[in-house]
Amino acid sequence: MNNKAKRWVKTFFFFLLLAVISLYALIPFYYGLLSSLKTGSALFQVDYFPKNFDFSNYLAIFQKGNFVANFFNSLLVSSGVVFVSLLLGVFASYSLARIEFRGREGLLMLILACSMFPQVAVLAGLFELIGYLHLFDSLWSLIFSYMIFTIPFTVWVLTTFMREFPKDLENAAWMDGASIFEMIFKIVLPVMWPALVSVGLLSFIAAWNELLFALTFISVVEKRTIPVAIATLTGASEFEIPWGSIMAASMIVTLPLIFLVILFQNKITSGLTAGAVKG
């Protein structure tokens, strides 16, 4: 087998593997989309293509309950988590990347270890802390608790990018009399924009999909987030599970994530690959 044939075989198997992975990832979403367009007994029929387009499940989601309010609650909480995590993460990562002090590497490992604890392991302590701060049934309780797993990840990733940041730009800014805040906001952030987008999007997804803390700290129906609203959907009776409505709600809540990925796809690719090769 010559080199041209070998390259063709490698290319074929590469795209075959890519197709298998894509199908594995997209089939659940496609099944959910088909189910959201069905009602009654049609939900339990196996169809590979939609036979009709029945949007009654989508209309029911908006007509019953507090789905719209829950949607904006999730949007507010996730946006707040991203803003605070990036704000604190930028300053912390700059300090860890540029300031030499004893125990710096140990502190970084400790930050990474904090993100490894399962949510249920810290739930009891957070419950006491949220109660002490009188934040029950407040969206601030979710923003505060979600930062437990978004800030360590943000700091760890941004510190890696910050170490790759060219010091010549900083030295030139110092020579021009720039302050530390001017340095970060005018010099560092524009260059690190792809990394910030990547980390911010991952933090947004983590906060958007979180269920355990939202179910524990929020009991008021109007203040619930989307995952809790979907988990507590009921049908005509208490014991009836409206699978069609659940699928429709699941499709709706994926739209912001799809929109963000499409909007920032170039930045996400740059952010994920930046720092992989040292110049």
C-alpha positions as CSV (number, residue, x, y, z in Angstrom):
1,M,0.0,0.0,0.0
2,N,1.5,3.3,-1.1
3,N,1.5,6.5,0.9
4,K,-1.4,8.0,-1.0
5,A,-3.6,4.9,-0.1
6,K,-2.5,5.0,3.5
7,R,-3.5,8.7,3.8
8,W,-6.9,7.9,2.2
9,V,-7.5,5.1,4.7
10,K,-6.5,7.3,7.6
11,T,-8.8,10.1,6.4
12,F,-11.7,7.6,5.9
13,F,-11.4,6.2,9.4
14,F,-11.0,9.7,10.9
15,F,-14.2,10.9,9.3
16,L,-15.9,7.6,10.2
17,L,-15.0,8.1,13.9
18,L,-16.1,11.7,13.7
19,A,-19.4,10.6,12.3
20,V,-19.9,8.0,15.0
21,I,-19.1,10.6,17.8
22,S,-21.4,13.2,16.2
23,L,-24.3,10.7,16.0
24,Y,-23.7,9.6,19.6
25,A,-23.9,13.2,20.7
26,L,-26.8,14.3,18.5
27,I,-29.2,11.3,18.7
28,P,-30.5,12.2,22.2
29,F,-31.1,15.8,21.2
30,Y,-32.9,14.6,18.0
31,Y,-35.0,12.1,20.0
32,G,-36.0,14.9,22.4
33,L,-36.9,17.2,19.5
34,L,-39.1,14.5,17.9
35,S,-40.8,13.7,21.3
36,S,-41.5,17.4,21.9
37,L,-43.6,17.4,18.7
38,K,-45.8,14.5,19.8
39,T,-48.8,14.2,22.2
40,G,-50.7,11.3,23.8
41,S,-49.9,7.8,22.7
42,A,-47.7,9.0,19.8
43,L,-45.0,9.7,22.4
44,F,-44.4,5.9,22.8
45,Q,-44.2,5.2,19.0
46,V,-40.8,4.8,17.4
47,D,-40.4,7.3,14.6
48,Y,-37.2,8.3,12.9
49,F,-38.7,11.3,11.2
50,P,-41.5,13.7,12.3
51,K,-44.9,12.8,10.9
52,N,-46.5,16.1,11.9
53,F,-45.5,19.3,13.7
54,D,-47.6,19.6,16.8
55,F,-46.5,22.6,18.9
56,S,-49.1,22.1,21.6
57,N,-46.4,21.1,24.1
58,Y,-44.5,24.3,23.5
59,L,-47.7,26.4,23.9
60,A,-48.5,24.5,27.1
61,I,-45.1,25.3,28.6
62,F,-45.7,29.0,28.3
63,Q,-49.4,29.0,29.2
64,K,-49.1,27.0,32.4
65,G,-46.9,27.6,35.4
66,N,-44.0,30.1,35.7
67,F,-41.8,28.9,33.0
68,V,-41.0,32.3,31.6
69,A,-40.1,33.6,35.1
70,N,-38.0,30.6,35.7
71,F,-36.2,31.0,32.4
72,F,-35.2,34.6,33.3
73,N,-34.2,33.5,36.8
74,S,-31.7,31.0,35.3
75,L,-30.5,33.7,32.8
76,L,-29.9,36.2,35.6
77,V,-28.2,33.7,37.9
78,S,-25.9,32.3,35.2
79,S,-25.0,35.7,33.9
80,G,-24.2,36.9,37.5
81,V,-22.1,33.8,38.1
82,V,-20.1,34.4,35.0
83,F,-19.5,38.1,35.7
84,V,-18.4,37.6,39.3
85,S,-16.3,34.5,38.5
86,L,-14.5,36.2,35.6
87,L,-14.0,39.4,37.7
88,L,-12.4,37.6,40.6
89,G,-10.7,35.0,38.4
90,V,-8.8,37.6,36.4
91,F,-7.4,39.4,39.5
92,A,-6.6,36.1,41.2
93,S,-4.9,34.6,38.1
94,Y,-2.9,37.7,37.5
95,S,-1.6,37.6,41.0
96,L,-0.8,33.9,40.9
97,A,0.9,34.2,37.5
98,R,3.0,37.3,38.2
99,I,3.7,37.5,42.0
100,E,6.4,35.1,43.3
101,F,5.6,34.0,46.9
102,R,6.2,30.8,48.9
103,G,3.5,28.2,48.6
104,R,2.2,29.5,45.3
105,E,2.1,26.1,43.6
106,G,0.5,24.6,46.7
107,L,-2.2,27.2,46.6
108,L,-2.9,26.4,43.0
109,M,-3.2,22.8,43.8
110,L,-5.6,23.7,46.6
111,I,-7.7,25.7,44.3
112,L,-7.9,22.8,41.9
113,A,-8.8,20.4,44.7
114,C,-11.7,22.6,45.7
115,S,-13.3,22.0,42.3
116,M,-13.1,18.2,42.8
117,F,-15.5,18.0,45.7
118,P,-18.9,16.7,44.8
119,Q,-21.8,19.1,45.4
120,V,-23.4,16.9,48.0
121,A,-20.2,16.9,50.1
122,V,-20.5,20.7,50.7
123,L,-24.3,20.9,50.7
124,A,-24.7,20.7,54.5
125,G,-22.1,23.4,55.1
126,L,-23.6,25.6,52.4
127,F,-27.0,25.1,53.9
128,E,-25.8,26.5,57.3
129,L,-24.0,29.4,55.6
130,I,-26.9,30.4,53.4
131,G,-29.2,30.3,56.5
132,Y,-26.7,32.4,58.5
133,L,-26.6,35.0,55.7
134,H,-30.5,35.0,55.4
135,L,-30.3,34.2,51.7
136,F,-32.9,31.4,51.5
137,D,-35.3,31.9,48.6
138,S,-33.0,34.5,47.1
139,L,-31.3,34.3,43.7
140,W,-28.1,35.6,45.5
141,S,-27.9,32.2,47.3
142,L,-27.5,30.5,44.0
143,I,-24.9,33.0,42.7
144,F,-23.0,32.6,45.9
145,S,-23.1,28.8,45.9
146,Y,-22.4,28.3,42.2
147,M,-19.2,30.2,42.5
148,I,-17.8,27.3,44.6
149,F,-17.3,25.3,41.5
150,T,-16.9,28.1,38.9
151,I,-14.2,30.2,40.5
152,P,-11.6,27.4,41.1
153,F,-11.9,26.3,37.5
154,T,-11.8,29.9,36.3
155,V,-8.7,30.8,38.3
156,W,-6.9,27.6,37.4
157,V,-7.5,28.0,33.6
158,L,-6.8,31.7,33.5
159,T,-3.6,31.4,35.5
160,T,-2.3,29.0,32.8
161,F,-3.1,31.6,30.1
162,M,-1.7,34.4,32.2
163,R,1.6,32.7,32.4
164,E,1.8,32.7,28.6
165,F,1.0,36.4,28.4
166,P,4.0,38.3,26.9
167,K,5.7,40.3,29.6
168,D,7.0,42.8,27.1
169,L,3.5,44.3,26.8
170,E,3.4,44.7,30.6
171,N,6.8,46.3,30.8
172,A,5.9,48.8,28.1
173,A,2.7,49.7,30.0
174,W,4.7,50.1,33.2
175,M,7.1,52.4,31.5
176,D,4.2,54.5,30.2
177,G,3.0,54.9,33.8
178,A,-0.1,52.6,33.7
179,S,-1.7,51.6,37.0
180,I,-2.5,48.0,37.9
181,F,-6.1,48.4,36.9
182,E,-5.2,50.0,33.6
183,M,-2.8,47.1,33.0
184,I,-5.4,44.5,33.6
185,F,-8.4,46.1,31.8
186,K,-6.6,47.8,28.9
187,I,-3.7,45.5,28.2
188,V,-4.4,42.0,29.6
189,L,-8.1,41.6,29.0
190,P,-8.1,42.4,25.3
191,V,-5.4,39.9,24.6
192,M,-7.1,37.2,26.8
193,W,-10.5,37.7,25.3
194,P,-10.7,34.2,23.7
195,A,-9.7,32.6,27.0
196,L,-12.3,34.6,28.9
197,V,-15.0,33.7,26.5
198,S,-14.2,30.0,26.7
199,V,-14.1,29.9,30.5
200,G,-17.1,32.2,30.8
201,L,-19.2,29.9,28.5
202,L,-18.3,26.8,30.5
203,S,-19.2,28.6,33.8
204,F,-22.5,29.7,32.2
205,I,-23.3,26.1,31.2
206,A,-22.4,24.8,34.7
207,A,-24.7,27.4,36.4
208,W,-27.5,27.0,33.8
209,N,-27.7,23.2,34.3
210,E,-27.3,23.1,38.1
211,L,-30.1,21.4,40.0
212,L,-29.1,20.3,43.5
213,F,-28.4,23.7,45.0
214,A,-31.3,25.3,43.2
215,L,-33.7,22.7,44.5
216,T,-32.3,23.1,48.1
217,F,-32.1,26.8,48.5
218,I,-35.1,28.0,46.6
219,S,-38.6,26.9,47.6
220,V,-40.6,29.8,46.1
221,V,-42.1,28.6,42.8
222,E,-41.6,32.0,41.1
223,K,-37.9,32.1,42.0
224,R,-37.0,28.6,40.8
225,T,-34.5,28.1,38.0
226,I,-35.1,26.2,34.7
227,P,-33.7,22.8,35.8
228,V,-36.0,22.8,38.9
229,A,-39.0,23.9,36.9
230,I,-38.5,21.0,34.5
231,A,-37.9,18.5,37.2
232,T,-41.2,19.5,39.0
233,L,-43.4,19.5,35.9
234,T,-46.6,17.6,36.4
235,G,-49.5,16.8,34.2
236,A,-53.3,16.8,34.8
237,S,-52.8,14.8,37.9
238,E,-50.0,14.7,40.5
239,F,-48.8,11.3,39.3
240,E,-48.9,12.0,35.6
241,I,-45.6,12.8,33.9
242,P,-46.0,15.1,30.9
243,W,-43.1,13.7,28.8
244,G,-44.0,15.9,25.8
245,S,-43.9,19.1,27.9
246,I,-40.6,18.0,29.5
247,M,-39.1,17.4,26.1
248,A,-40.4,20.8,24.8
249,A,-39.0,22.6,27.8
250,S,-35.6,20.8,27.4
251,M,-35.5,22.0,23.8
252,I,-36.2,25.6,24.8
253,V,-33.6,25.8,27.5
254,T,-30.9,24.6,25.1
255,L,-31.5,27.6,22.8
256,P,-29.4,30.1,24.8
257,L,-26.5,27.7,24.9
258,I,-26.7,27.0,21.1
259,F,-26.9,30.8,20.5
260,L,-23.8,31.5,22.7
261,V,-21.8,28.8,21.1
262,I,-22.6,30.0,17.5
263,L,-22.0,33.6,18.5
264,F,-18.6,33.0,20.1
265,Q,-17.5,29.9,18.2
266,N,-14.3,31.6,16.8
267,K,-13.3,32.9,20.2
268,I,-14.0,29.5,21.8
269,T,-11.7,27.8,19.4
270,S,-9.0,30.3,19.9
271,G,-9.4,30.2,23.6
272,L,-9.2,26.4,23.8
273,T,-6.1,26.2,21.6
274,A,-4.3,29.3,23.0
275,G,-1.4,28.3,25.2
276,A,-1.2,24.9,23.7
277,V,2.0,25.9,21.8
278,K,4.5,28.3,23.3
279,G,5.9,30.9,20.9
